[in-house]
Amino acid sequence: MHLTLELDDQTAARVNVVAQNAGLPPDEWIKRLIVQSTADWPASVKALAGAWRDEPWLEEEPASLGQDVPREPL
């Protein structure tokens, strides 16, 4: 598949600099960016969603926080 992108001069310059810093030609850098951005998480990672309990909100468990200690005078 061939794809033509129209980029303004500033964006094209940014792509060229970033690609050059990565040691890649701009088309390869863009290709890797697309592959990376569209990659799907493995099922084993997706299965972890919701596996850990969230930390409680302060309002939910105030008794477990203990008592405040008075501050020393300044």
PQR file with spaces between the fields and no chain letter, atoms N, CA, C, O and H, PARSE charges and radii, in Angstrom:
ATOM       1  N    MET     1       0.835   -1.172    0.000 -0.4000 1.5000
ATOM       2  CA   MET     1       0.000    0.000    0.000 -0.0000 2.0000
ATOM       3  C    MET     1       0.883    1.240    0.000  0.5500 1.7000
ATOM       4  O    MET     1       1.881    1.308    0.718 -0.5500 1.4000
ATOM       5  N    HIS     2       0.517    2.181   -0.785 -0.4000 1.5000
ATOM       6  CA   HIS     2       1.227    3.462   -0.816 -0.0000 2.0000
ATOM       7  C    HIS     2       0.315    4.514   -0.219  0.5500 1.7000
ATOM       8  O    HIS     2      -0.891    4.521   -0.465 -0.5500 1.4000
ATOM       9  H    HIS     2      -0.293    2.126   -1.368  0.4000 1.0000
ATOM      10  N    LEU     3       0.900    5.400    0.566 -0.4000 1.5000
ATOM      11  CA   LEU     3       0.142    6.435    1.240 -0.0000 2.0000
ATOM      12  C    LEU     3       0.878    7.750    1.067  0.5500 1.7000
ATOM      13  O    LEU     3       2.090    7.818    1.271 -0.5500 1.4000
ATOM      14  H    LEU     3       1.880    5.394    0.765  0.4000 1.0000
ATOM      15  N    THR     4       0.167    8.773    0.701 -0.4000 1.5000
ATOM      16  CA   THR     4       0.759   10.095    0.553 -0.0000 2.0000
ATOM      17  C    THR     4       0.248   10.976    1.676  0.5500 1.7000
ATOM      18  O    THR     4      -0.959   11.081    1.897 -0.5500 1.4000
ATOM      19  H    THR     4      -0.818    8.718    0.536  0.4000 1.0000
ATOM      20  N    LEU     5       1.170   11.610    2.385 -0.4000 1.5000
ATOM      21  CA   LEU     5       0.815   12.532    3.458 -0.0000 2.0000
ATOM      22  C    LEU     5       1.201   13.946    3.056  0.5500 1.7000
ATOM      23  O    LEU     5       2.280   14.178    2.509 -0.5500 1.4000
ATOM      24  H    LEU     5       2.150   11.525    2.206  0.4000 1.0000
ATOM      25  N    GLU     6       0.325   14.869    3.329 -0.4000 1.5000
ATOM      26  CA   GLU     6       0.657   16.271    3.122 -0.0000 2.0000
ATOM      27  C    GLU     6       0.940   16.875    4.486  0.5500 1.7000
ATOM      28  O    GLU     6       0.044   16.972    5.325 -0.5500 1.4000
ATOM      29  H    GLU     6      -0.551   14.680    3.773  0.4000 1.0000
ATOM      30  N    LEU     7       2.174   17.278    4.709 -0.4000 1.5000
ATOM      31  CA   LEU     7       2.591   17.851    5.978 -0.0000 2.0000
ATOM      32  C    LEU     7       3.017   19.289    5.757  0.5500 1.7000
ATOM      33  O    LEU     7       3.635   19.617    4.744 -0.5500 1.4000
ATOM      34  H    LEU     7       2.901   17.199    4.027  0.4000 1.0000
ATOM      35  N    ASP     8       2.680   20.148    6.715 -0.4000 1.5000
ATOM      36  CA   ASP     8       3.176   21.521    6.622 -0.0000 2.0000
ATOM      37  C    ASP     8       4.682   21.490    6.865  0.5500 1.7000
ATOM      38  O    ASP     8       5.223   20.490    7.338 -0.5500 1.4000
ATOM      39  H    ASP     8       2.177   19.882    7.538  0.4000 1.0000
ATOM      40  N    ASP     9       5.338   22.569    6.546 -0.4000 1.5000
ATOM      41  CA   ASP     9       6.805   22.613    6.628 -0.0000 2.0000
ATOM      42  C    ASP     9       7.316   22.355    8.046  0.5500 1.7000
ATOM      43  O    ASP     9       8.309   21.654    8.236 -0.5500 1.4000
ATOM      44  H    ASP     9       4.899   23.381    6.162  0.4000 1.0000
ATOM      45  N    GLN    10       6.639   22.920    9.030 -0.4000 1.5000
ATOM      46  CA   GLN    10       7.080   22.744   10.414 -0.0000 2.0000
ATOM      47  C    GLN    10       6.972   21.280   10.845  0.5500 1.7000
ATOM      48  O    GLN    10       7.890   20.753   11.475 -0.5500 1.4000
ATOM      49  H    GLN    10       5.831   23.490    8.876  0.4000 1.0000
ATOM      50  N    THR    11       5.865   20.625   10.513 -0.4000 1.5000
ATOM      51  CA   THR    11       5.683   19.218   10.874 -0.0000 2.0000
ATOM      52  C    THR    11       6.674   18.338   10.136  0.5500 1.7000
ATOM      53  O    THR    11       7.245   17.419   10.722 -0.5500 1.4000
ATOM      54  H    THR    11       5.120   21.053   10.002  0.4000 1.0000
ATOM      55  N    ALA    12       6.880   18.605    8.873 -0.4000 1.5000
ATOM      56  CA   ALA    12       7.846   17.828    8.089 -0.0000 2.0000
ATOM      57  C    ALA    12       9.246   17.963    8.670  0.5500 1.7000
ATOM      58  O    ALA    12       9.995   16.988    8.728 -0.5500 1.4000
ATOM      59  H    ALA    12       6.416   19.352    8.396  0.4000 1.0000
ATOM      60  N    ALA    13       9.600   19.166    9.096 -0.4000 1.5000
ATOM      61  CA   ALA    13      10.918   19.378    9.693 -0.0000 2.0000
ATOM      62  C    ALA    13      11.048   18.598   10.998  0.5500 1.7000
ATOM      63  O    ALA    13      12.099   18.021   11.275 -0.5500 1.4000
ATOM      64  H    ALA    13       8.992   19.959    9.049  0.4000 1.0000
ATOM      65  N    ARG    14       9.984   18.579   11.798 -0.4000 1.5000
ATOM      66  CA   ARG    14      10.017   17.823   13.054 -0.0000 2.0000
ATOM      67  C    ARG    14      10.164   16.328   12.786  0.5500 1.7000
ATOM      68  O    ARG    14      10.936   15.647   13.462 -0.5500 1.4000
ATOM      69  H    ARG    14       9.130   19.048   11.573  0.4000 1.0000
ATOM      70  N    VAL    15       9.429   15.819   11.806 -0.4000 1.5000
ATOM      71  CA   VAL    15       9.534   14.399   11.446 -0.0000 2.0000
ATOM      72  C    VAL    15      10.959   14.082   11.009  0.5500 1.7000
ATOM      73  O    VAL    15      11.530   13.074   11.424 -0.5500 1.4000
ATOM      74  H    VAL    15       8.802   16.372   11.257  0.4000 1.0000
ATOM      75  N    ASN    16      11.523   14.930   10.183 -0.4000 1.5000
ATOM      76  CA   ASN    16      12.884   14.690    9.696 -0.0000 2.0000
ATOM      77  C    ASN    16      13.905   14.674   10.828  0.5500 1.7000
ATOM      78  O    ASN    16      14.798   13.827   10.845 -0.5500 1.4000
ATOM      79  H    ASN    16      11.059   15.749    9.846  0.4000 1.0000
ATOM      80  N    VAL    17      13.778   15.605   11.775 -0.4000 1.5000
ATOM      81  CA   VAL    17      14.722   15.660   12.898 -0.0000 2.0000
ATOM      82  C    VAL    17      14.592   14.418   13.775  0.5500 1.7000
ATOM      83  O    VAL    17      15.593   13.794   14.128 -0.5500 1.4000
ATOM      84  H    VAL    17      13.052   16.292   11.761  0.4000 1.0000
ATOM      85  N    VAL    18      13.354   14.060   14.125 -0.4000 1.5000
ATOM      86  CA   VAL    18      13.138   12.909   15.001 -0.0000 2.0000
ATOM      87  C    VAL    18      13.590   11.622   14.318  0.5500 1.7000
ATOM      88  O    VAL    18      14.222   10.772   14.946 -0.5500 1.4000
ATOM      89  H    VAL    18      12.541   14.567   13.838  0.4000 1.0000
ATOM      90  N    ALA    19      13.270   11.479   13.051 -0.4000 1.5000
ATOM      91  CA   ALA    19      13.683   10.284   12.313 -0.0000 2.0000
ATOM      92  C    ALA    19      15.202   10.200   12.228  0.5500 1.7000
ATOM      93  O    ALA    19      15.781    9.128   12.404 -0.5500 1.4000
ATOM      94  H    ALA    19      12.757   12.169   12.541  0.4000 1.0000
ATOM      95  N    GLN    20      15.844   11.331   11.957 -0.4000 1.5000
ATOM      96  CA   GLN    20      17.302   11.344   11.867 -0.0000 2.0000
ATOM      97  C    GLN    20      17.921   10.978   13.211  0.5500 1.7000
ATOM      98  O    GLN    20      18.899   10.232   13.260 -0.5500 1.4000
ATOM      99  H    GLN    20      15.373   12.202   11.814  0.4000 1.0000
ATOM     100  N    ASN    21      17.358   11.500   14.309 -0.4000 1.5000
ATOM     101  CA   ASN    21      17.868   11.167   15.640 -0.0000 2.0000
ATOM     102  C    ASN    21      17.693    9.685   15.956  0.5500 1.7000
ATOM     103  O    ASN    21      18.474    9.111   16.715 -0.5500 1.4000
ATOM     104  H    ASN    21      16.564   12.106   14.270  0.4000 1.0000
ATOM     105  N    ALA    22      16.671    9.068   15.375 -0.4000 1.5000
ATOM     106  CA   ALA    22      16.436    7.637   15.579 -0.0000 2.0000
ATOM     107  C    ALA    22      17.257    6.796   14.611  0.5500 1.7000
ATOM     108  O    ALA    22      17.258    5.567   14.693 -0.5500 1.4000
ATOM     109  H    ALA    22      16.036    9.534   14.759  0.4000 1.0000
ATOM     110  N    GLY    23      17.954    7.457   13.698 -0.4000 1.5000
ATOM     111  CA   GLY    23      18.770    6.730   12.729 -0.0000 2.0000
ATOM     112  C    GLY    23      17.949    6.055   11.646  0.5500 1.7000
ATOM     113  O    GLY    23      18.355    5.035   11.089 -0.5500 1.4000
ATOM     114  H    GLY    23      17.953    8.455   13.631  0.4000 1.0000
ATOM     115  N    LEU    24      16.778    6.637   11.347 -0.4000 1.5000
ATOM     116  CA   LEU    24      15.880    6.041   10.364 -0.0000 2.0000
ATOM     117  C    LEU    24      15.503    7.061    9.299  0.5500 1.7000
ATOM     118  O    LEU    24      15.505    8.265    9.556 -0.5500 1.4000
ATOM     119  H    LEU    24      16.448    7.465   11.799  0.4000 1.0000
ATOM     120  N    PRO    25      15.181    6.582    8.108 -0.5600 1.5000
ATOM     121  CA   PRO    25      14.596    7.489    7.135  0.2800 2.0000
ATOM     122  C    PRO    25      13.181    7.857    7.596  0.5500 1.7000
ATOM     123  O    PRO    25      12.536    7.066    8.285 -0.5500 1.4000
ATOM     124  N    PRO    26      12.695    9.033    7.230 -0.5600 1.5000
ATOM     125  CA   PRO    26      11.374    9.470    7.709  0.2800 2.0000
ATOM     126  C    PRO    26      10.249    8.471    7.433  0.5500 1.7000
ATOM     127  O    PRO    26       9.380    8.283    8.284 -0.5500 1.4000
ATOM     128  N    ASP    27      10.247    7.830    6.271 -0.4000 1.5000
ATOM     129  CA   ASP    27       9.158    6.890    5.979 -0.0000 2.0000
ATOM     130  C    ASP    27       9.189    5.685    6.910  0.5500 1.7000
ATOM     131  O    ASP    27       8.132    5.188    7.300 -0.5500 1.4000
ATOM     132  H    ASP    27      10.953    7.983    5.580  0.4000 1.0000
ATOM     133  N    GLU    28      10.370    5.204    7.276 -0.4000 1.5000
ATOM     134  CA   GLU    28      10.473    4.074    8.201 -0.0000 2.0000
ATOM     135  C    GLU    28      10.062    4.498    9.605  0.5500 1.7000
ATOM     136  O    GLU    28       9.406    3.736   10.316 -0.5500 1.4000
ATOM     137  H    GLU    28      11.228    5.607    6.960  0.4000 1.0000
ATOM     138  N    TRP    29      10.445    5.711   10.009 -0.4000 1.5000
ATOM     139  CA   TRP    29      10.070    6.206   11.329 -0.0000 2.0000
ATOM     140  C    TRP    29       8.550    6.324   11.437  0.5500 1.7000
ATOM     141  O    TRP    29       7.969    5.930   12.448 -0.5500 1.4000
ATOM     142  H    TRP    29      10.977    6.329    9.431  0.4000 1.0000
ATOM     143  N    ILE    30       7.909    6.862   10.410 -0.4000 1.5000
ATOM     144  CA   ILE    30       6.447    6.987   10.401 -0.0000 2.0000
ATOM     145  C    ILE    30       5.797    5.608   10.417  0.5500 1.7000
ATOM     146  O    ILE    30       4.804    5.398   11.114 -0.5500 1.4000
ATOM     147  H    ILE    30       8.381    7.182    9.589  0.4000 1.0000
ATOM     148  N    LYS    31       6.353    4.662    9.648 -0.4000 1.5000
ATOM     149  CA   LYS    31       5.816    3.301    9.624 -0.0000 2.0000
ATOM     150  C    LYS    31       5.871    2.686   11.015  0.5500 1.7000
ATOM     151  O    LYS    31       4.896    2.079   11.458 -0.5500 1.4000
ATOM     152  H    LYS    31       7.160    4.833    9.082  0.4000 1.0000
ATOM     153  N    ARG    32       6.997    2.833   11.712 -0.4000 1.5000
ATOM     154  CA   ARG    32       7.128    2.274   13.065 -0.0000 2.0000
ATOM     155  C    ARG    32       6.178    2.954   14.039  0.5500 1.7000
ATOM     156  O    ARG    32       5.626    2.307   14.930 -0.5500 1.4000
ATOM     157  H    ARG    32       7.789    3.326   11.352  0.4000 1.0000
ATOM     158  N    LEU    33       5.989    4.242   13.873 -0.4000 1.5000
ATOM     159  CA   LEU    33       5.062    4.968   14.730 -0.0000 2.0000
ATOM     160  C    LEU    33       3.638    4.453   14.548  0.5500 1.7000
ATOM     161  O    LEU    33       2.911    4.282   15.526 -0.5500 1.4000
ATOM     162  H    LEU    33       6.437    4.768   13.150  0.4000 1.0000
ATOM     163  N    ILE    34       3.242    4.207   13.319 -0.4000 1.5000
ATOM     164  CA   ILE    34       1.904    3.682   13.042 -0.0000 2.0000
ATOM     165  C    ILE    34       1.750    2.286   13.624  0.5500 1.7000
ATOM     166  O    ILE    34       0.735    1.991   14.254 -0.5500 1.4000
ATOM     167  H    ILE    34       3.833    4.346   12.525  0.4000 1.0000
ATOM     168  N    VAL    35       2.737    1.424   13.424 -0.4000 1.5000
ATOM     169  CA   VAL    35       2.672    0.057   13.956 -0.0000 2.0000
ATOM     170  C    VAL    35       2.580    0.095   15.480  0.5500 1.7000
ATOM     171  O    VAL    35       1.779   -0.624   16.078 -0.5500 1.4000
ATOM     172  H    VAL    35       3.562    1.664   12.911  0.4000 1.0000
ATOM     173  N    GLN    36       3.396    0.929   16.094 -0.4000 1.5000
ATOM     174  CA   GLN    36       3.414    1.032   17.554 -0.0000 2.0000
ATOM     175  C    GLN    36       2.089    1.596   18.079  0.5500 1.7000
ATOM     176  O    GLN    36       1.591    1.150   19.113 -0.5500 1.4000
ATOM     177  H    GLN    36       4.046    1.512   15.608  0.4000 1.0000
ATOM     178  N    SER    37       1.532    2.557   17.382 -0.4000 1.5000
ATOM     179  CA   SER    37       0.308    3.211   17.838 -0.0000 2.0000
ATOM     180  C    SER    37      -0.931    2.359   17.633  0.5500 1.7000
ATOM     181  O    SER    37      -1.950    2.584   18.286 -0.5500 1.4000
ATOM     182  H    SER    37       1.937    2.920   16.543  0.4000 1.0000
ATOM     183  N    THR    38      -0.860    1.395   16.747 -0.4000 1.5000
ATOM     184  CA   THR    38      -2.034    0.572   16.468 -0.0000 2.0000
ATOM     185  C    THR    38      -1.907   -0.841   17.020  0.5500 1.7000
ATOM     186  O    THR    38      -2.785   -1.677   16.805 -0.5500 1.4000
ATOM     187  H    THR    38      -0.032    1.213   16.216  0.4000 1.0000
ATOM     188  N    ALA    39      -0.818   -1.109   17.729 -0.4000 1.5000
ATOM     189  CA   ALA    39      -0.625   -2.441   18.305 -0.0000 2.0000
ATOM     190  C    ALA    39      -1.677   -2.691   19.373  0.5500 1.7000
ATOM     191  O    ALA    39      -2.045   -1.781   20.117 -0.5500 1.4000
ATOM     192  H    ALA    39      -0.104   -0.431   17.903  0.4000 1.0000
ATOM     193  N    ASP    40      -2.153   -3.909   19.447 -0.4000 1.5000
ATOM     194  CA   ASP    40      -3.159   -4.284   20.430 -0.0000 2.0000
ATOM     195  C    ASP    40      -2.461   -4.953   21.607  0.5500 1.7000
ATOM     196  O    ASP    40      -1.465   -5.655   21.433 -0.5500 1.4000
ATOM     197  H    ASP    40      -1.854   -4.648   18.844  0.4000 1.0000
ATOM     198  N    TRP    41      -2.993   -4.730   22.810 -0.4000 1.5000
ATOM     199  CA   TRP    41      -2.435   -5.371   23.990 -0.0000 2.0000
ATOM     200  C    TRP    41      -2.718   -6.865   23.936  0.5500 1.7000
ATOM     201  O    TRP    41      -3.794   -7.263   23.489 -0.5500 1.4000
ATOM     202  H    TRP    41      -3.802   -4.160   22.952  0.4000 1.0000
ATOM     203  N    PRO    42      -1.788   -7.703   24.377 -0.5600 1.5000
ATOM     204  CA   PRO    42      -2.042   -9.151   24.435  0.2800 2.0000
ATOM     205  C    PRO    42      -3.202   -9.447   25.388  0.5500 1.7000
ATOM     206  O    PRO    42      -3.460   -8.685   26.319 -0.5500 1.4000
ATOM     207  N    ALA    43      -3.888  -10.549   25.148 -0.4000 1.5000
ATOM     208  CA   ALA    43      -5.024  -10.941   25.983 -0.0000 2.0000
ATOM     209  C    ALA    43      -4.624  -11.086   27.444  0.5500 1.7000
ATOM     210  O    ALA    43      -5.416  -10.784   28.337 -0.5500 1.4000
ATOM     211  H    ALA    43      -3.678  -11.168   24.391  0.4000 1.0000
ATOM     212  N    SER    44      -3.400  -11.547   27.696 -0.4000 1.5000
ATOM     213  CA   SER    44      -2.951  -11.723   29.079 -0.0000 2.0000
ATOM     214  C    SER    44      -2.857  -10.383   29.802  0.5500 1.7000
ATOM     215  O    SER    44      -3.088  -10.315   31.009 -0.5500 1.4000
ATOM     216  H    SER    44      -2.757  -11.792   26.970  0.4000 1.0000
ATOM     217  N    VAL    45      -2.525   -9.333   29.087 -0.4000 1.5000
ATOM     218  CA   VAL    45      -2.455   -8.007   29.690 -0.0000 2.0000
ATOM     219  C    VAL    45      -3.864   -7.440   29.866  0.5500 1.7000
ATOM     220  O    VAL    45      -4.172   -6.840   30.897 -0.5500 1.4000
ATOM     221  H    VAL    45      -2.337   -9.388   28.106  0.4000 1.0000
ATOM     222  N    LYS    46      -4.712   -7.628   28.865 -0.4000 1.5000
ATOM     223  CA   LYS    46      -6.093   -7.147   28.958 -0.0000 2.0000
ATOM     224  C    LYS    46      -6.825   -7.793   30.128  0.5500 1.7000
ATOM     225  O    LYS    46      -7.669   -7.158   30.760 -0.5500 1.4000
ATOM     226  H    LYS    46      -4.462   -8.115   28.028  0.4000 1.0000
ATOM     227  N    ALA    47      -6.508   -9.047   30.416 -0.4000 1.5000
ATOM     228  CA   ALA    47      -7.174   -9.765   31.502 -0.0000 2.0000
ATOM     229  C    ALA    47      -6.850   -9.160   32.867  0.5500 1.7000
ATOM     230  O    ALA    47      -7.576   -9.392   33.834 -0.5500 1.4000
ATOM     231  H    ALA    47      -5.822   -9.563   29.902  0.4000 1.0000
ATOM     232  N    LEU    48      -5.783   -8.397   32.951 -0.4000 1.5000
ATOM     233  CA   LEU    48      -5.400   -7.788   34.221 -0.0000 2.0000
ATOM     234  C    LEU    48      -6.246   -6.568   34.578  0.5500 1.7000
ATOM     235  O    LEU    48      -6.225   -6.121   35.724 -0.5500 1.4000
ATOM     236  H    LEU    48      -5.194   -8.208   32.166  0.4000 1.0000
ATOM     237  N    ALA    49      -6.984   -6.029   33.623 -0.4000 1.5000
ATOM     238  CA   ALA    49      -7.808   -4.848   33.891 -0.0000 2.0000
ATOM     239  C    ALA    49      -8.794   -5.159   35.004  0.5500 1.7000
ATOM     240  O    ALA    49      -9.572   -6.108   34.909 -0.5500 1.4000
ATOM     241  H    ALA    49      -7.001   -6.393   32.692  0.4000 1.0000
ATOM     242  N    GLY    50      -8.756   -4.363   36.050 -0.4000 1.5000
ATOM     243  CA   GLY    50      -9.651   -4.554   37.186 -0.0000 2.0000
ATOM     244  C    GLY    50      -9.210   -5.636   38.146  0.5500 1.7000
ATOM     245  O    GLY    50      -9.945   -5.956   39.081 -0.5500 1.4000
ATOM     246  H    GLY    50      -8.124   -3.592   36.127  0.4000 1.0000
ATOM     247  N    ALA    51      -8.033   -6.212   37.949 -0.4000 1.5000
ATOM     248  CA   ALA    51      -7.581   -7.313   38.793 -0.0000 2.0000
ATOM     249  C    ALA    51      -7.148   -6.832   40.176  0.5500 1.7000
ATOM     250  O    ALA    51      -7.193   -7.598   41.139 -0.5500 1.4000
ATOM     251  H    ALA    51      -7.436   -5.953   37.190  0.4000 1.0000
ATOM     252  N    TRP    52      -6.733   -5.581   40.283 -0.4000 1.5000
ATOM     253  CA   TRP    52      -6.303   -5.045   41.562 -0.0000 2.0000
ATOM     254  C    TRP    52      -7.349   -4.089   42.097  0.5500 1.7000
ATOM     255  O    TRP    52      -7.955   -3.319   41.352 -0.5500 1.4000
ATOM     256  H    TRP    52      -6.696   -4.959   39.501  0.4000 1.0000
ATOM     257  N    ARG    53      -7.545   -4.154   43.392 -0.4000 1.5000
ATOM     258  CA   ARG    53      -8.476   -3.241   44.036 -0.0000 2.0000
ATOM     259  C    ARG    53      -7.850   -1.849   44.061  0.5500 1.7000
ATOM     260  O    ARG    53      -6.664   -1.693   44.350 -0.5500 1.4000
ATOM     261  H    ARG    53      -7.053   -4.780   43.997  0.4000 1.0000
ATOM     262  N    ASP    54      -8.660   -0.849   43.754 -0.4000 1.5000
ATOM     263  CA   ASP    54      -8.182    0.524   43.822 -0.0000 2.0000
ATOM     264  C    ASP    54      -7.969    0.917   45.270  0.5500 1.7000
ATOM     265  O    ASP    54      -8.591    0.362   46.176 -0.5500 1.4000
ATOM     266  H    ASP    54      -9.624   -0.975   43.519  0.4000 1.0000
ATOM     267  N    GLU    55      -7.100    1.864   45.477 -0.4000 1.5000
ATOM     268  CA   GLU    55      -6.905    2.388   46.820 -0.0000 2.0000
ATOM     269  C    GLU    55      -8.193    3.065   47.256  0.5500 1.7000
ATOM     270  O    GLU    55      -8.860    3.698   46.437 -0.5500 1.4000
ATOM     271  H    GLU    55      -6.595    2.315   44.742  0.4000 1.0000
ATOM     272  N    PRO    56      -8.559    2.946   48.531 -0.5600 1.5000
ATOM     273  CA   PRO    56      -9.814    3.556   48.981  0.2800 2.0000
ATOM     274  C    PRO    56      -9.712    5.079   48.992  0.5500 1.7000
ATOM     275  O    PRO    56      -8.639    5.652   49.182 -0.5500 1.4000
ATOM     276  N    TRP    57     -10.845    5.703   48.784 -0.4000 1.5000
ATOM     277  CA   TRP    57     -10.921    7.154   48.914 -0.0000 2.0000
ATOM     278  C    TRP    57     -10.832    7.493   50.385  0.5500 1.7000
ATOM     279  O    TRP    57     -11.208    6.681   51.230 -0.5500 1.4000
ATOM     280  H    TRP    57     -11.717    5.238   48.630  0.4000 1.0000
ATOM     281  N    LEU    58     -10.360    8.635   50.696 -0.4000 1.5000
ATOM     282  CA   LEU    58     -10.207    9.070   52.077 -0.0000 2.0000
ATOM     283  C    LEU    58     -11.528    8.981   52.832  0.5500 1.7000
ATOM     284  O    LEU    58     -11.556    8.613   54.006 -0.5500 1.4000
ATOM     285  H    LEU    58     -10.055    9.295   50.010  0.4000 1.0000
ATOM     286  N    GLU    59     -12.626    9.320   52.149 -0.4000 1.5000
ATOM     287  CA   GLU    59     -13.930    9.315   52.795 -0.0000 2.0000
ATOM     288  C    GLU    59     -14.416    7.898   53.111  0.5500 1.7000
ATOM     289  O    GLU    59     -15.272    7.729   53.980 -0.5500 1.4000
ATOM     290  H    GLU    59     -12.604    9.619   51.195  0.4000 1.0000
ATOM     291  N    GLU    60     -13.897    6.893   52.435 -0.4000 1.5000
ATOM     292  CA   GLU    60     -14.381    5.530   52.601 -0.0000 2.0000
ATOM     293  C    GLU    60     -13.838    4.846   53.845  0.5500 1.7000
ATOM     294  O    GLU    60     -14.540    4.027   54.438 -0.5500 1.4000
ATOM     295  H    GLU    60     -13.202    7.031   51.730  0.4000 1.0000
ATOM     296  N    GLU    61     -12.623    5.148   54.259 -0.4000 1.5000
ATOM     297  CA   GLU    61     -12.010    4.444   55.388 -0.0000 2.0000
ATOM     298  C    GLU    61     -11.282    5.402   56.327  0.5500 1.7000
ATOM     299  O    GLU    61     -10.076    5.261   56.531 -0.5500 1.4000
ATOM     300  H    GLU    61     -12.053    5.813   53.777  0.4000 1.0000
ATOM     301  N    PRO    62     -11.982    6.362   56.894 -0.5600 1.5000
ATOM     302  CA   PRO    62     -11.264    7.308   57.761  0.2800 2.0000
ATOM     303  C    PRO    62     -10.742    6.664   59.037  0.5500 1.7000
ATOM     304  O    PRO    62      -9.733    7.124   59.573 -0.5500 1.4000
ATOM     305  N    ALA    63     -11.397    5.605   59.551 -0.4000 1.5000
ATOM     306  CA   ALA    63     -10.955    4.986   60.806 -0.0000 2.0000
ATOM     307  C    ALA    63      -9.607    4.294   60.649  0.5500 1.7000
ATOM     308  O    ALA    63      -8.856    4.192   61.618 -0.5500 1.4000
ATOM     309  H    ALA    63     -12.216    5.232   59.115  0.4000 1.0000
ATOM     310  N    SER    64      -9.292    3.827   59.477 -0.4000 1.5000
ATOM     311  CA   SER    64      -8.044    3.101   59.283 -0.0000 2.0000
ATOM     312  C    SER    64      -6.835    4.018   59.200  0.5500 1.7000
ATOM     313  O    SER    64      -5.699    3.546   59.155 -0.5500 1.4000
ATOM     314  H    SER    64      -9.903    3.910   58.689  0.4000 1.0000
ATOM     315  N    LEU    65      -7.069    5.318   59.178 -0.4000 1.5000
ATOM     316  CA   LEU    65      -5.959    6.248   59.021 -0.0000 2.0000
ATOM     317  C    LEU    65      -5.301    6.628   60.338  0.5500 1.7000
ATOM     318  O    LEU    65      -4.217    7.212   60.337 -0.5500 1.4000
ATOM     319  H    LEU    65      -7.992    5.702   59.214  0.4000 1.0000
ATOM     320  N    GLY    66      -5.938    6.306   61.468 -0.4000 1.5000
ATOM     321  CA   GLY    66      -5.355    6.631   62.762 -0.0000 2.0000
ATOM     322  C    GLY    66      -5.710    8.043   63.183  0.5500 1.7000
ATOM     323  O    GLY    66      -6.539    8.703   62.556 -0.5500 1.4000
ATOM     324  H    GLY    66      -6.818    5.831   61.469  0.4000 1.0000
ATOM     325  N    GLN    67      -5.078    8.492   64.243 -0.4000 1.5000
ATOM     326  CA   GLN    67      -5.359    9.825   64.810 -0.0000 2.0000
ATOM     327  C    GLN    67      -4.269   10.800   64.428  0.5500 1.7000
ATOM     328  O    GLN    67      -3.099   10.437   64.303 -0.5500 1.4000
ATOM     329  H    GLN    67      -4.405    7.955   64.752  0.4000 1.0000
ATOM     330  N    ASP    68      -4.673   12.041   64.245 -0.4000 1.5000
ATOM     331  CA   ASP    68      -3.690   13.095   63.996 -0.0000 2.0000
ATOM     332  C    ASP    68      -2.922   13.368   65.280  0.5500 1.7000
ATOM     333  O    ASP    68      -3.462   13.231   66.378 -0.5500 1.4000
ATOM     334  H    ASP    68      -5.623   12.335   64.347  0.4000 1.0000
ATOM     335  N    VAL    69      -1.698   13.744   65.141 -0.4000 1.5000
ATOM     336  CA   VAL    69      -0.853   14.090   66.286 -0.0000 2.0000
ATOM     337  C    VAL    69      -0.699   15.592   66.285  0.5500 1.7000
ATOM     338  O    VAL    69      -0.446   16.183   65.235 -0.5500 1.4000
ATOM     339  H    VAL    69      -1.259   13.855   64.249  0.4000 1.0000
ATOM     340  N    PRO    70      -0.847   16.238   67.456 -0.5600 1.5000
ATOM     341  CA   PRO    70      -0.686   17.695   67.482  0.2800 2.0000
ATOM     342  C    PRO    70       0.725   18.095   67.048  0.5500 1.7000
ATOM     343  O    PRO    70       1.706   17.423   67.364 -0.5500 1.4000
ATOM     344  N    ARG    71       0.793   19.175   66.337 -0.4000 1.5000
ATOM     345  CA   ARG    71       2.100   19.687   65.890 -0.0000 2.0000
ATOM     346  C    ARG    71       2.811   20.375   67.015  0.5500 1.7000
ATOM     347  O    ARG    71       2.179   20.887   67.939 -0.5500 1.4000
ATOM     348  H    ARG    71      -0.004   19.720   66.081  0.4000 1.0000
ATOM     349  N    GLU    72       4.107   20.393   66.948 -0.4000 1.5000
ATOM     350  CA   GLU    72       4.900   21.146   67.913 -0.0000 2.0000
ATOM     351  C    GLU    72       4.742   22.627   67.607  0.5500 1.7000
ATOM     352  O    GLU    72       4.565   23.002   66.447 -0.5500 1.4000
ATOM     353  H    GLU    72       4.620   19.977   66.197  0.4000 1.0000
ATOM     354  N    PRO    73       4.801   23.454   68.604 -0.5600 1.5000
ATOM     355  CA   PRO    73       4.728   24.897   68.325  0.2800 2.0000
ATOM     356  C    PRO    73       5.977   25.337   67.563  0.5500 1.7000
ATOM     357  O    PRO    73       7.065   24.784   67.729 -0.5500 1.4000
ATOM     358  N    LEU    74       5.780   26.339   66.732 -0.4000 1.5000
ATOM     359  CA   LEU    74       6.914   26.861   65.952 -0.0000 2.0000
ATOM     360  C    LEU    74       7.701   27.864   66.719  0.5500 1.7000
ATOM     361  O    LEU    74       8.685   28.399   66.207 -0.5500 1.4000
ATOM     362  H    LEU    74       4.897   26.788   66.597  0.4000 1.0000
